[in-house]
Amino acid sequence: MEVNSVLNNYLVTANNTQTAGNSGASLDSSQFMQILMAQLTHQNPLEPMDSSEMTTQFSQLNSLEELRNIRTAMESVSATNQVTYLASLIGKTVKASRADGKVIEGVVDGVTTEASNPQIKIGDETVDLVDVLEIKGE
């Protein structure tokens, strides 16, 4: 009987999280352990939980944690590569389109990466990196 309340609490939590806009909501390791402990505590003694099933669940949880760590590392590497690329544009002449449709051309004086929106500075103007049309040598 208690297992159902634990599972129902998880389902309510997951549904609330997903409606809040976080589509990546998933079972974390502490929630997994709570559910597993509830299952072990309230299992039928005549039909105990299969040990191979439990081992499979633990290995899947471990794989999930490792994939999350890899994703975090890849995001960090991607951000570093982007900053390196932006820095390589300093001193080069670029042609870019502005939001109003006007095309500007000039030497890149600097770069910004605030709010995960990479931009280059051409004189007094700031242009999104995605709006760069052409890059010329020094």
Rosetta blueprint (number, residue, H / E / L):
1 M L
2 E H
3 V H
4 N H
5 S H
6 V H
7 L H
8 N H
9 N H
10 Y H
11 L H
12 V H
13 T H
14 A H
15 N H
16 N H
17 T H
18 Q H
19 T H
20 A L
21 G L
22 N L
23 S L
24 G L
25 A L
26 S L
27 L L
28 D L
29 S H
30 S H
31 Q H
32 F H
33 M H
34 Q H
35 I H
36 L H
37 M H
38 A H
39 Q H
40 L H
41 T H
42 H L
43 Q L
44 N L
45 P L
46 L L
47 E L
48 P L
49 M L
50 D L
51 S H
52 S H
53 E H
54 M H
55 T H
56 T H
57 Q H
58 F H
59 S H
60 Q H
61 L H
62 N H
63 S H
64 L H
65 E H
66 E H
67 L H
68 R H
69 N H
70 I H
71 R H
72 T H
73 A H
74 M H
75 E H
76 S H
77 V H
78 S H
79 A H
80 T H
81 N H
82 Q H
83 V H
84 T H
85 Y H
86 L H
87 A H
88 S H
89 L L
90 I L
91 G L
92 K L
93 T E
94 V E
95 K E
96 A E
97 S E
98 R L
99 A L
100 D L
101 G L
102 K L
103 V E
104 I E
105 E E
106 G E
107 V E
108 V E
109 D E
110 G E
111 V E
112 T E
113 T L
114 E H
115 A H
116 S H
117 N L
118 P L
119 Q E
120 I E
121 K E
122 I E
123 G L
124 D L
125 E E
126 T E
127 V E
128 D E
129 L H
130 V H
131 D H
132 V E
133 L E
134 E E
135 I E
136 K E
137 G L
138 E L
